[in-house]
């Protein structure tokens, strides 16, 4: 009797998924620790692939704008780098500058321009 390799793989994958789901439900902390250990082992055994996957993931996150500072109009590849940016003086100065501009705009919005008062809007220059 010959074993069907594709059918065997499909059955094995299904069993692994079921087993992982049961392990995760039974003891989530132990499951997560096992997954971290498996990942660390894979990274140690495949440093080039791990570095390439990391670069790809960081580029994708940066391009999608998942971690974005709207005040500075910058994207970051991950949350820690965004948080680091938010704590830096360059970001704080930018936010302060934007608040000052917004306050100035509110202040001057209450005044009419002299051209409006004089009715110079309707005057055409030739």
Protein Blocks (a to p, Z undefined) as FASTA:
>chain_A
ZZdfklmmmmmmmmmmmmmmmmmmmmmmlmmmmmmmmmmmmmmmmmmlmmmmmmmmmmmm
mmnomaccfklopacfbfklmmmmmmpmklmmmmmmmmmmmmmmmmmmmpccfklmnopm
mpccZZ
